Amino acid sequence: MPTYIGLLRAVNLGGDTRVGMEPLRDWLSRMGYENVRSLLNSGNVVFGSTVRDSARIERELERRAIRDLHLTTDFFVRSAEEWHEVISRNPFVREAADAPGYLQLLTLKSAPSSKQWRALDGAIRGRERVRGDGRQAYIVFPDGVGGSKLTAALIERQLGTRGTMRNWNTVRKLARLAGEAPDPSSDAP
């Protein structure tokens, strides 16, 4: 059975997007997903599914979350194989090894055009560096995410699609939880 990684966008930041990880795991299990696990309290889940279409799983989760959990949020689903590929394509290997907390993976709903990636590059006013690759971007925030002017809203506006970010430590932990090969820049088992 294929393993998938699901990321919920902007949950547990306050307001109407609060969801406990135990109720989320139980909900996914009741929907028929298997071996459901979560990581941290920020909406990271790993699960098995006989469905072999990430986009179809995303749509089902979003629709059912509204109905069952009264939660309106985006889900970003990647197969464990896709996640492994995302890790292997990271252009910021040194940053992943030396400062993984400053490297963010932005998963996107759709792949931006070349023009949209150039627009994002033109909007950067600080020392941040972005490399786009299909439905994800790798972003280095050398001064940290918190004070950066390169905000999620600005990124989404320039790219014309929604996304959610996870730091490289979380990306690697999700890969291990999903049973994929570890990141070559990591010393972790």
C-alpha positions as a Python dict, from the first residue, in 0.01 Angstrom:
ca = {
    (1, 'M'): (0, 0, 0),
    (2, 'P'): (145, 340, -92),
    (3, 'T'): (239, 578, 186),
    (4, 'Y'): (147, 946, 168),
    (5, 'I'): (248, 1260, 350),
    (6, 'G'): (-24, 1516, 410),
    (7, 'L'): (37, 1875, 516),
    (8, 'L'): (-245, 2093, 641),
    (9, 'R'): (-213, 2463, 572),
    (10, 'A'): (-215, 2712, 860),
    (11, 'V'): (-371, 2493, 1127),
    (12, 'N'): (-335, 2550, 1500),
    (13, 'L'): (-234, 2912, 1457),
    (14, 'G'): (-548, 3031, 1634),
    (15, 'G'): (-897, 3116, 1522),
    (16, 'D'): (-1107, 2859, 1340),
    (17, 'T'): (-819, 2640, 1223),
    (18, 'R'): (-752, 2452, 1546),
    (19, 'V'): (-741, 2076, 1518),
    (20, 'G'): (-587, 1827, 1759),
    (21, 'M'): (-357, 1566, 1612),
    (22, 'E'): (-528, 1276, 1791),
    (23, 'P'): (-873, 1369, 1652),
    (24, 'L'): (-713, 1422, 1310),
    (25, 'R'): (-552, 1076, 1320),
    (26, 'D'): (-881, 920, 1432),
    (27, 'W'): (-1070, 1101, 1155),
    (28, 'L'): (-827, 978, 887),
    (29, 'S'): (-850, 624, 1023),
    (30, 'R'): (-1231, 634, 1014),
    (31, 'M'): (-1208, 745, 650),
    (32, 'G'): (-1018, 424, 572),
    (33, 'Y'): (-660, 549, 569),
    (34, 'E'): (-418, 309, 734),
    (35, 'N'): (-121, 333, 969),
    (36, 'V'): (-199, 702, 1036),
    (37, 'R'): (73, 892, 1221),
    (38, 'S'): (126, 1261, 1292),
    (39, 'L'): (430, 1475, 1353),
    (40, 'L'): (429, 1785, 1572),
    (41, 'N'): (112, 1984, 1624),
    (42, 'S'): (122, 2174, 1295),
    (43, 'G'): (-78, 1947, 1068),
    (44, 'N'): (170, 1688, 941),
    (45, 'V'): (32, 1338, 882),
    (46, 'V'): (161, 1019, 725),
    (47, 'F'): (-81, 748, 617),
    (48, 'G'): (-136, 458, 382),
    (49, 'S'): (-398, 455, 109),
    (50, 'T'): (-498, 226, -175),
    (51, 'V'): (-582, 538, -377),
    (52, 'R'): (-286, 614, -604),
    (53, 'D'): (-366, 975, -686),
    (54, 'S'): (-237, 1251, -454),
    (55, 'A'): (-464, 1517, -605),
    (56, 'R'): (-770, 1299, -554),
    (57, 'I'): (-674, 1239, -190),
    (58, 'E'): (-624, 1615, -141),
    (59, 'R'): (-970, 1692, -279),
    (60, 'E'): (-1134, 1427, -63),
    (61, 'L'): (-959, 1545, 253),
    (62, 'E'): (-1048, 1910, 192),
    (63, 'R'): (-1412, 1830, 119),
    (64, 'R'): (-1450, 1594, 415),
    (65, 'A'): (-1266, 1827, 656),
    (66, 'I'): (-1527, 2094, 592),
    (67, 'R'): (-1811, 1849, 645),
    (68, 'D'): (-1674, 1638, 930),
    (69, 'L'): (-1436, 1869, 1118),
    (70, 'H'): (-1585, 2210, 1028),
    (71, 'L'): (-1232, 2294, 914),
    (72, 'T'): (-1164, 2485, 595),
    (73, 'T'): (-801, 2445, 500),
    (74, 'D'): (-583, 2325, 216),
    (75, 'F'): (-426, 1980, 223),
    (76, 'F'): (-102, 1917, 36),
    (77, 'V'): (-50, 1546, -28),
    (78, 'R'): (262, 1384, -170),
    (79, 'S'): (345, 1016, -199),
    (80, 'A'): (647, 895, -3),
    (81, 'E'): (821, 849, -339),
    (82, 'E'): (746, 1210, -437),
    (83, 'W'): (870, 1329, -95),
    (84, 'H'): (1196, 1138, -143),
    (85, 'E'): (1236, 1303, -484),
    (86, 'V'): (1170, 1647, -333),
    (87, 'I'): (1446, 1587, -78),
    (88, 'S'): (1691, 1460, -339),
    (89, 'R'): (1631, 1767, -559),
    (90, 'N'): (1709, 2019, -283),
    (91, 'P'): (1948, 2273, -437),
    (92, 'F'): (2058, 2402, -93),
    (93, 'V'): (2251, 2100, 31),
    (94, 'R'): (2496, 2302, 242),
    (95, 'E'): (2214, 2491, 415),
    (96, 'A'): (2028, 2164, 476),
    (97, 'A'): (2333, 2027, 654),
    (98, 'D'): (2451, 2341, 837),
    (99, 'A'): (2130, 2531, 918),
    (100, 'P'): (1820, 2322, 841),
    (101, 'G'): (1599, 2549, 1051),
    (102, 'Y'): (1662, 2830, 802),
    (103, 'L'): (1575, 2622, 498),
    (104, 'Q'): (1204, 2591, 419),
    (105, 'L'): (1023, 2367, 176),
    (106, 'L'): (714, 2531, 30),
    (107, 'T'): (470, 2277, -112),
    (108, 'L'): (232, 2424, -369),
    (109, 'K'): (-109, 2337, -510),
    (110, 'S'): (9, 2382, -868),
    (111, 'A'): (334, 2443, -1053),
    (112, 'P'): (392, 2813, -1126),
    (113, 'S'): (504, 2930, -1468),
    (114, 'S'): (856, 3057, -1539),
    (115, 'K'): (713, 3409, -1546),
    (116, 'Q'): (566, 3365, -1197),
    (117, 'W'): (897, 3234, -1058),
    (118, 'R'): (1074, 3540, -1207),
    (119, 'A'): (812, 3767, -1048),
    (120, 'L'): (884, 3609, -710),
    (121, 'D'): (1259, 3654, -757),
    (122, 'G'): (1196, 4021, -839),
    (123, 'A'): (988, 4067, -523),
    (124, 'I'): (1266, 3954, -287),
    (125, 'R'): (1399, 4253, -92),
    (126, 'G'): (1622, 4076, 158),
    (127, 'R'): (1887, 3804, 158),
    (128, 'E'): (1640, 3521, 100),
    (129, 'R'): (1707, 3279, -184),
    (130, 'V'): (1436, 3083, -366),
    (131, 'R'): (1462, 2794, -609),
    (132, 'G'): (1142, 2671, -765),
    (133, 'D'): (1097, 2315, -885),
    (134, 'G'): (754, 2209, -1007),
    (135, 'R'): (505, 2210, -720),
    (136, 'Q'): (758, 2311, -458),
    (137, 'A'): (1004, 2580, -371),
    (138, 'Y'): (1314, 2567, -157),
    (139, 'I'): (1365, 2889, 36),
    (140, 'V'): (1661, 2993, 247),
    (141, 'F'): (1580, 3255, 511),
    (142, 'P'): (1932, 3343, 638),
    (143, 'D'): (1790, 3593, 889),
    (144, 'G'): (1498, 3371, 990),
    (145, 'V'): (1140, 3348, 867),
    (146, 'G'): (984, 3562, 1141),
    (147, 'G'): (1129, 3897, 1040),
    (148, 'S'): (1143, 3836, 667),
    (149, 'K'): (955, 4057, 425),
    (150, 'L'): (922, 3751, 201),
    (151, 'T'): (591, 3646, 355),
    (152, 'A'): (365, 3358, 261),
    (153, 'A'): (108, 3608, 129),
    (154, 'L'): (367, 3773, -97),
    (155, 'I'): (492, 3437, -222),
    (156, 'E'): (142, 3313, -301),
    (157, 'R'): (50, 3638, -474),
    (158, 'Q'): (357, 3622, -700),
    (159, 'L'): (323, 3250, -775),
    (160, 'G'): (-54, 3254, -820),
    (161, 'T'): (-108, 2944, -608),
    (162, 'R'): (-146, 2847, -244),
    (163, 'G'): (120, 2672, -43),
    (164, 'T'): (240, 2567, 299),
    (165, 'M'): (594, 2574, 439),
    (166, 'R'): (788, 2331, 657),
    (167, 'N'): (1145, 2370, 775),
    (168, 'W'): (1401, 2118, 660),
    (169, 'N'): (1413, 1944, 1000),
    (170, 'T'): (1043, 1866, 965),
    (171, 'V'): (1087, 1762, 601),
    (172, 'R'): (1349, 1505, 703),
    (173, 'K'): (1144, 1380, 1000),
    (174, 'L'): (844, 1327, 773),
    (175, 'A'): (1060, 1129, 530),
    (176, 'R'): (1178, 905, 811),
    (177, 'L'): (823, 863, 943),
    (178, 'A'): (712, 765, 594),
    (179, 'G'): (993, 511, 573),
    (180, 'E'): (1181, 679, 291),
    (181, 'A'): (1556, 699, 253),
    (182, 'P'): (1712, 965, 477),
    (183, 'D'): (1836, 1296, 344),
    (184, 'P'): (2203, 1258, 236),
    (185, 'S'): (2286, 1589, 408),
    (186, 'S'): (2163, 1455, 741),
    (187, 'D'): (2365, 1276, 1005),
    (188, 'A'): (2044, 1143, 1157),
    (189, 'P'): (1970, 770, 1130),
}
